[in-house]
Amino acid sequence: MDISEFGYDNDLEFCEDMTRLVGVATVPGSSFFREPVNNLVRFHFAKQDSTLYAALNRLEFIRKKMPYK
């Protein structure tokens, strides 16, 4: 997911805030690139349906919970 709209310069900081404030964990995209890519994060979907639905409900309010920098 492109996190540019949130204004973070650091995808790791975004991931930490996402886990703490929204309750959904993401992986920094920079861990997958040699180039300095800091505007992408990844989600992992190998979970039970109930876990995915809970995450979806939390993500519904991402714009209210995540700070824009």
Helices and strands as residue ranges (DSSP letters): G 4-6, H 11-17, I 18-22, E 27-28, G 29-32, E 41-42, H 49-59, H 62-65
